[in-house]
Amino acid sequence: GSLVGISASFTVAPAGTDLVLSVTKNGTLLHAASILTVTAGATLGRSVTFARGLYTFAAGDRLGVTVTTDGSWTATTSDLLVDIEIESVS
């Protein structure tokens, strides 16, 4: 299969600094470009899409998401919902 998108939804607008969502495969970064950067002051929803077949995985691989920010993040009361969209290949 392949990763075809990442989306993020917040209950409070991102503030203070950027937040980076990185897709991982088996605990390591899937690809340096398989990220979504949310800038401070952004809207409550952000997404990015990728071409089919660009960032691939195989049956049994474990996909995850890491969230990275620094000590300047001030939207500490915000809830975050992250979705990754995948396309399976049969």
VMD Tcl script that builds the backbone (N, CA, C; Angstrom):
set m [mol new atoms 270]
animate dup $m
set s [atomselect $m all]
$s set {name element resname resid chain x y z} {
  {N N GLY 1 A 0.830 -1.179 0.000}
  {CA C GLY 1 A 0.000 0.000 0.000}
  {C C GLY 1 A 0.871 1.238 0.000}
  {N N SER 2 A 0.210 2.384 0.018}
  {CA C SER 2 A 0.964 3.632 0.081}
  {C C SER 2 A 0.196 4.687 0.873}
  {N N LEU 3 A 0.957 5.595 1.445}
  {CA C LEU 3 A 0.409 6.748 2.153}
  {C C LEU 3 A -0.039 7.756 1.098}
  {N N VAL 4 A -1.289 8.228 1.206}
  {CA C VAL 4 A -1.765 9.219 0.239}
  {C C VAL 4 A -2.217 10.516 0.896}
  {N N GLY 5 A -2.194 10.584 2.242}
  {CA C GLY 5 A -2.559 11.840 2.878}
  {C C GLY 5 A -2.414 11.821 4.389}
  {N N ILE 6 A -2.293 13.021 4.953}
  {CA C ILE 6 A -2.285 13.243 6.407}
  {C C ILE 6 A -3.186 14.441 6.657}
  {N N SER 7 A -4.008 14.358 7.704}
  {CA C SER 7 A -4.809 15.516 8.085}
  {C C SER 7 A -4.764 15.685 9.595}
  {N N ALA 8 A -4.928 16.935 10.025}
  {CA C ALA 8 A -4.922 17.265 11.445}
  {C C ALA 8 A -6.070 18.221 11.739}
  {N N SER 9 A -6.752 17.975 12.847}
  {CA C SER 9 A -7.819 18.854 13.304}
  {C C SER 9 A -7.538 19.242 14.745}
  {N N PHE 10 A -7.760 20.514 15.065}
  {CA C PHE 10 A -7.508 21.054 16.402}
  {C C PHE 10 A -8.792 21.640 16.977}
  {N N THR 11 A -8.905 21.677 18.308}
  {CA C THR 11 A -10.039 22.342 18.950}
  {C C THR 11 A -9.688 23.775 19.325}
  {N N VAL 12 A -8.395 24.097 19.334}
  {CA C VAL 12 A -7.894 25.450 19.591}
  {C C VAL 12 A -6.857 25.735 18.509}
  {N N ALA 13 A -6.845 26.945 17.982}
  {CA C ALA 13 A -5.899 27.282 16.919}
  {C C ALA 13 A -4.452 27.057 17.368}
  {N N PRO 14 A -3.619 26.486 16.497}
  {CA C PRO 14 A -2.198 26.301 16.808}
  {C C PRO 14 A -1.559 27.648 17.162}
  {N N ALA 15 A -0.732 27.634 18.196}
  {CA C ALA 15 A -0.154 28.896 18.661}
  {C C ALA 15 A 1.235 28.689 19.240}
  {N N GLY 16 A 2.054 29.714 19.123}
  {CA C GLY 16 A 3.372 29.726 19.747}
  {C C GLY 16 A 4.499 29.307 18.835}
  {N N THR 17 A 4.343 28.185 18.159}
  {CA C THR 17 A 5.369 27.648 17.276}
  {C C THR 17 A 4.747 26.634 16.338}
  {N N ASP 18 A 5.505 26.134 15.395}
  {CA C ASP 18 A 5.005 25.119 14.474}
  {C C ASP 18 A 4.879 23.765 15.168}
  {N N LEU 19 A 3.998 22.939 14.634}
  {CA C LEU 19 A 3.828 21.562 15.070}
  {C C LEU 19 A 4.049 20.695 13.838}
  {N N VAL 20 A 4.827 19.640 13.966}
  {CA C VAL 20 A 5.150 18.778 12.825}
  {C C VAL 20 A 4.630 17.375 13.105}
  {N N LEU 21 A 3.848 16.849 12.153}
  {CA C LEU 21 A 3.357 15.475 12.213}
  {C C LEU 21 A 4.144 14.663 11.200}
  {N N SER 22 A 4.775 13.599 11.656}
  {CA C SER 22 A 5.600 12.758 10.788}
  {C C SER 22 A 5.041 11.341 10.784}
  {N N VAL 23 A 4.870 10.766 9.610}
  {CA C VAL 23 A 4.381 9.395 9.500}
  {C C VAL 23 A 5.572 8.454 9.625}
  {N N THR 24 A 5.411 7.444 10.465}
  {CA C THR 24 A 6.473 6.457 10.673}
  {C C THR 24 A 6.036 5.089 10.165}
  {N N LYS 25 A 7.022 4.308 9.789}
  {CA C LYS 25 A 6.814 2.912 9.396}
  {C C LYS 25 A 7.754 2.076 10.245}
  {N N ASN 26 A 7.177 1.198 11.057}
  {CA C ASN 26 A 7.952 0.335 11.948}
  {C C ASN 26 A 8.869 1.145 12.860}
  {N N GLY 27 A 8.379 2.318 13.285}
  {CA C GLY 27 A 9.098 3.126 14.255}
  {C C GLY 27 A 10.085 4.130 13.702}
  {N N THR 28 A 10.299 4.133 12.379}
  {CA C THR 28 A 11.210 5.108 11.788}
  {C C THR 28 A 10.462 5.946 10.752}
  {N N LEU 29 A 10.967 7.117 10.483}
  {CA C LEU 29 A 10.335 8.024 9.538}
  {C C LEU 29 A 10.123 7.333 8.193}
  {N N LEU 30 A 8.887 7.357 7.694}
  {CA C LEU 30 A 8.572 6.718 6.414}
  {C C LEU 30 A 9.381 7.347 5.292}
  {N N HIS 31 A 9.414 8.671 5.237}
  {CA C HIS 31 A 10.186 9.412 4.247}
  {C C HIS 31 A 10.283 10.848 4.748}
  {N N ALA 32 A 11.362 11.536 4.434}
  {CA C ALA 32 A 11.554 12.911 4.906}
  {C C ALA 32 A 10.435 13.845 4.459}
  {N N ALA 33 A 9.752 13.521 3.378}
  {CA C ALA 33 A 8.669 14.374 2.885}
  {C C ALA 33 A 7.292 13.918 3.365}
  {N N SER 34 A 7.222 12.823 4.134}
  {CA C SER 34 A 5.917 12.316 4.588}
  {C C SER 34 A 5.509 12.997 5.895}
  {N N ILE 35 A 5.489 14.326 5.860}
  {CA C ILE 35 A 5.170 15.113 7.050}
  {C C ILE 35 A 4.126 16.171 6.731}
  {N N LEU 36 A 3.512 16.670 7.785}
  {CA C LEU 36 A 2.595 17.798 7.699}
  {C C LEU 36 A 3.047 18.805 8.741}
  {N N THR 37 A 3.390 20.008 8.311}
  {CA C THR 37 A 3.790 21.068 9.227}
  {C C THR 37 A 2.619 22.019 9.405}
  {N N VAL 38 A 2.231 22.235 10.656}
  {CA C VAL 38 A 1.142 23.147 10.986}
  {C C VAL 38 A 1.765 24.379 11.617}
  {N N THR 39 A 1.583 25.522 10.997}
  {CA C THR 39 A 2.188 26.748 11.504}
  {C C THR 39 A 1.302 27.393 12.555}
  {N N ALA 40 A 1.931 28.102 13.480}
  {CA C ALA 40 A 1.183 28.835 14.503}
  {C C ALA 40 A 0.233 29.796 13.814}
  {N N GLY 41 A -0.988 29.884 14.327}
  {CA C GLY 41 A -1.991 30.757 13.747}
  {C C GLY 41 A -2.772 30.121 12.614}
  {N N ALA 42 A -2.463 28.878 12.276}
  {CA C ALA 42 A -3.172 28.183 11.195}
  {C C ALA 42 A -4.619 27.918 11.595}
  {N N THR 43 A -5.410 27.554 10.629}
  {CA C THR 43 A -6.807 27.227 10.884}
  {C C THR 43 A -6.902 25.948 11.716}
  {N N LEU 44 A -8.108 25.599 12.106}
  {CA C LEU 44 A -8.324 24.424 12.949}
  {C C LEU 44 A -8.160 23.103 12.203}
  {N N GLY 45 A -7.964 23.145 10.911}
  {CA C GLY 45 A -7.751 21.929 10.135}
  {C C GLY 45 A -6.705 22.141 9.057}
  {N N ARG 46 A -5.852 21.135 8.868}
  {CA C ARG 46 A -4.809 21.180 7.838}
  {C C ARG 46 A -4.683 19.788 7.249}
  {N N SER 47 A -4.290 19.722 5.986}
  {CA C SER 47 A -4.062 18.417 5.370}
  {C C SER 47 A -3.053 18.548 4.233}
  {N N VAL 48 A -2.499 17.416 3.870}
  {CA C VAL 48 A -1.584 17.339 2.736}
  {C C VAL 48 A -1.834 15.986 2.066}
  {N N THR 49 A -1.699 15.961 0.748}
  {CA C THR 49 A -1.862 14.710 0.011}
  {C C THR 49 A -0.574 14.376 -0.735}
  {N N PHE 50 A -0.433 13.100 -1.041}
  {CA C PHE 50 A 0.749 12.597 -1.729}
  {C C PHE 50 A 0.309 11.743 -2.911}
  {N N ALA 51 A 1.158 11.647 -3.894}
  {CA C ALA 51 A 0.866 10.810 -5.056}
  {C C ALA 51 A 0.826 9.337 -4.654}
  {N N ARG 52 A -0.090 8.597 -5.270}
  {CA C ARG 52 A -0.167 7.156 -5.009}
  {C C ARG 52 A 1.147 6.487 -5.358}
  {N N GLY 53 A 1.564 5.532 -4.510}
  {CA C GLY 53 A 2.767 4.757 -4.780}
  {C C GLY 53 A 4.070 5.427 -4.400}
  {N N LEU 54 A 4.010 6.659 -3.899}
  {CA C LEU 54 A 5.232 7.391 -3.569}
  {C C LEU 54 A 5.848 6.928 -2.249}
  {N N TYR 55 A 5.023 6.802 -1.202}
  {CA C TYR 55 A 5.503 6.394 0.132}
  {C C TYR 55 A 4.836 5.073 0.483}
  {N N THR 56 A 5.546 3.991 0.249}
  {CA C THR 56 A 4.945 2.661 0.299}
  {C C THR 56 A 5.222 1.926 1.608}
  {N N PHE 57 A 4.397 0.917 1.825}
  {CA C PHE 57 A 4.556 -0.002 2.951}
  {C C PHE 57 A 4.056 -1.361 2.499}
  {N N ALA 58 A 4.381 -2.384 3.291}
  {CA C ALA 58 A 3.981 -3.753 2.958}
  {C C ALA 58 A 3.107 -4.325 4.067}
  {N N ALA 59 A 2.435 -5.408 3.769}
  {CA C ALA 59 A 1.629 -6.100 4.771}
  {C C ALA 59 A 2.506 -6.401 5.986}
  {N N GLY 60 A 1.993 -6.132 7.155}
  {CA C GLY 60 A 2.744 -6.373 8.390}
  {C C GLY 60 A 3.494 -5.163 8.903}
  {N N ASP 61 A 3.725 -4.157 8.063}
  {CA C ASP 61 A 4.360 -2.920 8.534}
  {C C ASP 61 A 3.413 -2.204 9.486}
  {N N ARG 62 A 3.979 -1.530 10.474}
  {CA C ARG 62 A 3.181 -0.772 11.440}
  {C C ARG 62 A 3.371 0.712 11.168}
  {N N LEU 63 A 2.277 1.399 10.842}
  {CA C LEU 63 A 2.318 2.830 10.584}
  {C C LEU 63 A 1.939 3.587 11.849}
  {N N GLY 64 A 2.564 4.733 12.044}
  {CA C GLY 64 A 2.282 5.574 13.201}
  {C C GLY 64 A 2.516 7.031 12.856}
  {N N VAL 65 A 2.276 7.894 13.833}
  {CA C VAL 65 A 2.478 9.327 13.661}
  {C C VAL 65 A 3.192 9.858 14.892}
  {N N THR 66 A 4.240 10.649 14.670}
  {CA C THR 66 A 4.892 11.345 15.773}
  {C C THR 66 A 4.527 12.823 15.689}
  {N N VAL 67 A 4.405 13.441 16.853}
  {CA C VAL 67 A 4.084 14.863 16.955}
  {C C VAL 67 A 5.293 15.554 17.556}
  {N N THR 68 A 5.799 16.582 16.877}
  {CA C THR 68 A 6.976 17.287 17.350}
  {C C THR 68 A 6.693 18.784 17.410}
  {N N THR 69 A 7.083 19.396 18.509}
  {CA C THR 69 A 7.028 20.837 18.666}
  {C C THR 69 A 8.126 21.208 19.655}
  {N N ASP 70 A 8.271 22.469 19.943}
  {CA C ASP 70 A 9.256 22.837 20.949}
  {C C ASP 70 A 8.557 23.497 22.137}
  {N N GLY 71 A 9.305 23.992 23.076}
  {CA C GLY 71 A 8.751 24.565 24.294}
  {C C GLY 71 A 7.949 25.830 24.088}
  {N N SER 72 A 7.908 26.344 22.858}
  {CA C SER 72 A 7.154 27.567 22.578}
  {C C SER 72 A 5.705 27.309 22.214}
  {N N TRP 73 A 5.308 26.049 22.081}
  {CA C TRP 73 A 3.913 25.709 21.755}
  {C C TRP 73 A 3.017 26.182 22.895}
  {N N THR 74 A 2.015 26.995 22.587}
  {CA C THR 74 A 1.162 27.550 23.651}
  {C C THR 74 A -0.295 27.125 23.552}
  {N N ALA 75 A -0.652 26.347 22.564}
  {CA C ALA 75 A -2.033 25.865 22.450}
  {C C ALA 75 A -2.197 24.575 23.250}
  {N N THR 76 A -1.813 24.622 24.510}
  {CA C THR 76 A -1.745 23.416 25.338}
  {C C THR 76 A -3.107 22.840 25.699}
  {N N THR 77 A -4.189 23.589 25.500}
  {CA C THR 77 A -5.515 23.049 25.806}
  {C C THR 77 A -6.192 22.459 24.580}
  {N N SER 78 A -5.531 22.480 23.443}
  {CA C SER 78 A -6.122 21.970 22.205}
  {C C SER 78 A -6.091 20.452 22.160}
  {N N ASP 79 A -7.180 19.878 21.685}
  {CA C ASP 79 A -7.188 18.459 21.345}
  {C C ASP 79 A -6.714 18.345 19.902}
  {N N LEU 80 A -6.049 17.257 19.580}
  {CA C LEU 80 A -5.519 17.027 18.239}
  {C C LEU 80 A -6.024 15.689 17.737}
  {N N LEU 81 A -6.582 15.689 16.548}
  {CA C LEU 81 A -6.990 14.469 15.872}
  {C C LEU 81 A -6.181 14.367 14.584}
  {N N VAL 82 A -5.478 13.250 14.404}
  {CA C VAL 82 A -4.659 13.039 13.209}
  {C C VAL 82 A -5.193 11.823 12.474}
  {N N ASP 83 A -5.355 11.966 11.175}
  {CA C ASP 83 A -5.739 10.852 10.314}
  {C C ASP 83 A -4.671 10.681 9.252}
  {N N ILE 84 A -4.351 9.418 8.953}
  {CA C ILE 84 A -3.515 9.148 7.794}
  {C C ILE 84 A -4.390 8.383 6.805}
  {N N GLU 85 A -4.261 8.724 5.546}
  {CA C GLU 85 A -5.037 8.062 4.512}
  {C C GLU 85 A -4.095 7.178 3.721}
  {N N ILE 86 A -4.494 5.924 3.590}
  {CA C ILE 86 A -3.661 4.978 2.868}
  {C C ILE 86 A -4.465 4.364 1.728}
  {N N GLU 87 A -3.742 3.866 0.770}
  {CA C GLU 87 A -4.352 3.122 -0.317}
  {C C GLU 87 A -3.736 1.738 -0.314}
  {N N SER 88 A -4.586 0.743 -0.259}
  {CA C SER 88 A -4.037 -0.602 -0.276}
  {C C SER 88 A -3.900 -1.081 -1.718}
  {N N VAL 89 A -2.947 -1.945 -1.926}
  {CA C VAL 89 A -2.690 -2.507 -3.241}
  {C C VAL 89 A -2.914 -4.010 -3.132}
  {N N SER 90 A -3.713 -4.521 -4.011}
  {CA C SER 90 A -3.970 -5.978 -3.947}
  {C C SER 90 A -3.412 -6.701 -5.133}
}
mol reanalyze $m
mol bondsrecalc $m
mol representation Tube
mol addrep $m
